[in-house]
Amino acid sequence: FAEPMAKKAIDALETVGKKDLGECKSMSLPPKGIDDVFNAVMVLLSGMDPNIQLNKQGKPKNMGWEGAKEEMMGNVNEFLDTLRKF
């Protein structure tokens, strides 16, 4: 059950490009739910992505849209590489 879902996620990620993430990064306020997706990604990558600052409990320090834009999408190419290696 998990394997087909993982394959779908990987296939979907292959459709995301630098332009798409750049468009997200340029939004001052994303559509409802988009910020939740980026917050979830931030949690998943915390401790792995050195750009994500952590608090003393090891959780992302700057949760929220601004934190996602600054820490994860600061370098869109690097963020895309990190996602594909995850």
C-alpha positions as CSV (number, residue, x, y, z in Angstrom):
1,F,0.0,0.0,0.0
2,A,2.7,2.5,0.9
3,E,4.9,1.7,-2.1
4,P,2.4,2.8,-4.8
5,M,1.8,6.0,-2.8
6,A,5.5,6.7,-2.5
7,K,5.9,6.3,-6.2
8,K,3.0,8.7,-6.9
9,A,4.7,11.2,-4.6
10,I,8.0,10.9,-6.4
11,D,6.4,11.2,-9.8
12,A,4.5,14.3,-8.6
13,L,7.7,15.8,-7.3
14,E,9.3,15.3,-10.7
15,T,6.7,17.7,-12.2
16,V,7.7,20.5,-9.8
17,G,10.3,22.9,-11.2
18,K,12.3,25.9,-10.2
19,K,9.7,28.2,-11.8
20,D,6.9,26.6,-9.7
21,L,8.8,27.1,-6.4
22,G,9.8,30.6,-7.5
23,E,6.1,31.4,-8.0
24,C,5.3,30.1,-4.5
25,K,8.2,32.0,-3.0
26,S,6.9,35.3,-4.6
27,M,3.4,34.9,-2.9
28,S,3.0,37.2,0.1
29,L,0.0,35.0,1.2
30,P,-0.4,31.6,-0.4
31,P,-3.8,30.0,-1.2
32,K,-5.4,28.1,1.8
33,G,-3.6,24.9,2.5
34,I,-0.4,25.6,0.6
35,D,1.2,27.0,3.8
36,D,0.2,23.8,5.6
37,V,2.0,21.7,3.0
38,F,5.2,23.7,3.3
39,N,5.0,23.6,7.1
40,A,4.7,19.8,6.9
41,V,7.7,19.7,4.6
42,M,9.6,21.9,7.0
43,V,8.9,19.5,9.9
44,L,10.0,16.5,7.7
45,L,13.2,18.1,6.7
46,S,14.1,19.6,10.1
47,G,17.5,18.2,11.3
48,M,18.3,17.3,7.7
49,D,18.3,20.6,6.0
50,P,20.8,22.9,7.6
51,N,18.8,26.0,6.4
52,I,16.0,25.2,8.7
53,Q,16.7,26.7,12.1
54,L,15.6,24.5,15.1
55,N,14.6,25.4,18.6
56,K,16.0,23.6,21.7
57,Q,13.4,20.8,21.2
58,G,14.7,20.1,17.7
59,K,11.5,21.6,16.0
60,P,11.5,24.2,13.3
61,K,12.0,27.6,15.0
62,N,10.3,29.7,12.2
63,M,7.2,27.8,11.3
64,G,4.8,29.6,9.0
65,W,4.9,31.0,5.5
66,E,7.6,33.5,6.0
67,G,9.9,30.9,7.6
68,A,9.2,28.5,4.8
69,K,10.1,31.1,2.2
70,E,13.2,32.3,3.9
71,E,14.6,29.0,5.2
72,M,13.5,26.4,2.6
73,M,13.0,28.4,-0.5
74,G,15.9,30.9,0.1
75,N,17.7,28.9,-2.6
76,V,15.1,27.3,-4.8
77,N,17.6,25.0,-6.6
78,E,19.0,23.7,-3.3
79,F,15.5,23.2,-1.9
80,L,14.5,21.2,-5.0
81,D,17.6,19.0,-4.7
82,T,16.9,18.4,-1.0
83,L,13.3,17.3,-1.8
84,R,14.5,15.0,-4.5
85,K,17.1,13.4,-2.2
86,F,14.6,12.9,0.6
